[in-house]
Amino acid sequence: MKQCNHKFFRVNPRSYPRKSASTKEGFTLMEAIVAIFVITAGLVGVLSLVSQTIASSTFSKDKLIASYLAQEGIEIVRNIRDTNWVTNASWTDHLLMVSDYRLDYQSSDFPDSNCNLGPGNYLMYNGNFYSCQSGDDTKFTRKITITSFGDYINVLVLVEWQEKGNPHKVETRENLYNWR
């Protein structure tokens, strides 16, 4: 048998370090602390993001409700104008007696004496409708301001609410004309 004299195939068993009995494989204390820190930082970031998302969705919901309440205010005034036309009254009857209103579709009187203006007069929600006569108080107030300019009226609806101590508002404005 021939012996290979190439140095590439020779293996010297002393060239590899031997593992001593005291060498153990696994994490050191420092590696474990770093791993726990990274995991904790990741969880804190995720929980913070979830918290901000929930707060943002609550604000978005309230802003959407306020937008609908403001548009409803415009529709209430438009309904009064149209009712005046149907009854052959002046198109501005009941609209120019006072300039600021709190009213709703369930009112039989206009302006509604149950819907007084002033601080703390919140719209109520009865499970189906927002009104100022029955239901639980909400955080929303609605003020309708009507200004006459002769051949048209300017309707401004302001819906306000507070969220976490910060005031918010939605404003809608529209001109209504005597187009009959």
Secondary structure by P-SEA (a helix, b strand, c coil): ccccccccccccccccccccccccccccaaaaaaaaaaaaaaaaaaaaaaaaaaaaaaaaaaaaaaaaaaaaaaaaaaaaaaaaaaacccccccccccccccccccccccccccccccccbbbbbccccccccccccccbbbbbbbbbcccbbbbbbbbbbcccccccbbbbbbbbcccc
